[in-house]
Amino acid sequence: MRDRLTQSKRWVVKVGSSLLTNDGRGLDTDRIEQWTTQLAQLMNEDCQVVLVSSGSIAEGLVRLGWTKRPTVIHELQAAAAVGQMGLIQAYEAAFKRRNHQTAQILLTHEDLADRRRYLNARSTLKALMNHRVIPIVNENDTVTTDEIRLGDNDTLAALVCNLIDADVLVLLTDQEGLFDKDPRTHSDAKLLERANASDPSVQKLAGPSGTMLGSGGMLTKILAAERAAQSGTTTIIASGREPDVLLKLQNGEELGTMLTSNQPPRMARKQWLANHLRVAGQVQLDSGACRVLKEKGSSLLAVGVTECTGEFNRGELVACVDENQQVIAKGLVNYSAADTRKLMGHASDQFIGLLGYTHGPELIHRDNLIVER
């Protein structure tokens, strides 16, 4: 299975804050030199590379003289704005010494939830890679809010994989990979060389983040691997402390944990829908509608809806839940919440009589619907 890494030509590499900072005293330039040396080598061997890098807030804390990470959003935004300057300067200087150009890409959830902006980000990233430029991606912490945050750079890295159809996602951390027990408290913990990211038992093995600088733990990495698999991407969780870890992985060495999925990749539009991290409301379905969605992948009709929650507009994303409130699907709805409450439980040929107009017979068309796996 590791042979696929030797043939991979499109890599997304995510480096976390704990691997970039010098024990809370700002960026560690020696480590940045190590990452840029390896990434430049991948580029020199005809690989396309996107770097997803944390570190802006951690660097901003040092520049502002703050001793701990704030919790107020505008203070985090201020730290990100100050620290992003130093982070990009460090990368640009290091890559320039290796004759490679870089580009800064800052994204929010809104950029990826809007179809036109999503496609524009995709085109821009691919254009940069085709020109042998290394995009350095981070969440746009300076303008983001709690409502539009992606949450962590593991998730962001997975979304970038979906954007560019990456072959490999490497999530570098301060752990060797995923263990069957927490290695910090169990001396007999064993490293898992391979795992299924969609397996619930694998997700239960993950623990919380171990540092104050990072926002994501091992669970976010497993969930990111599952999301990346939607575009056929193989994920490796490996230690960033391992010398030349990226080059060793490219050579097929058995490092870290390889995470794959037994689910087939989704079509491009379905990937985009799956990458919506927030819904505007939900509709509850009867058992018959749930069965049709799961078994046949059909469109959702209003006759199968028993309850509507939230206030959403036509075209917004809604979750479809069963009688136990378990999400079974989500999709872009053809009718507003107010209209949906009038239509639910009724056949499609009654829509005009109920509303005076129709946007089509489906509440959610199957092309705009994804069923949870």
Secondary structure by P-SEA (a helix, b strand, c coil): cccccccccbbbbbbcccccccccccccaaaaaaaaaaaaaaaaabbbbbbbcccaaaaaaaaaccccccccaaaaaaaaaaaaaaaaaaaaaaaaaacbbbbbbbbcccccccaaaaaaaaaaaaaaaaacbbbbbbccccccccccccccaaaaaaaaaaaccccbbbbbcccccccccccccccccccccccccccaaaaaaccccccccccccaaaaaaaaaaaaccbbbbbbbbccccaaaaaaaacccccbbbbbccccccaaaaaaaacccccbbbbbcaaaaaaaacccccccccccccccccccccbbbbbbcccccccccccccccaaaaaaccccccccccccccccccccccccccccccc
